Amino acid sequence: MPIRPPIHRAVGRREKRERDHDYQRKRDPVARAFYRSKRWQTERAAFLHDHPLCAECDQHGVIRPASVVDHIDPHGGDEAVFWDRNRWQALCASCHGKKTASHDGGFGNAPR
Ligand SMILES: [Zn+2]
């Protein structure tokens, strides 16, 4: 069985996994717990079942399956806003990535 060669990394440079972890924690410390909850897993799956197509693509006449439940407006860690299904929309990963990048600057950059 082949063995993966060690990855060279400059001294002091941390793994991407560690950097991503810190970024997520800084980005939304309260909502992190919501996203990891059983309730979110269940409600997310139910919402995608009810809304199987990407809402953003649909506006452009494209039919694409949704894979992400997006909060239309940022919830900012507010529990009531977070769980309000009327503020959710189903998006494909591509549309969600574009929206997130335009909202928070993307690639770890400061919000615009
Ligand atoms: Zn889409």
Residues whose N, C-alpha, C, O or C-beta is under 5 A from the ligand:
A	BS01	ZN	C54 E56 C57 R64 C92 C95
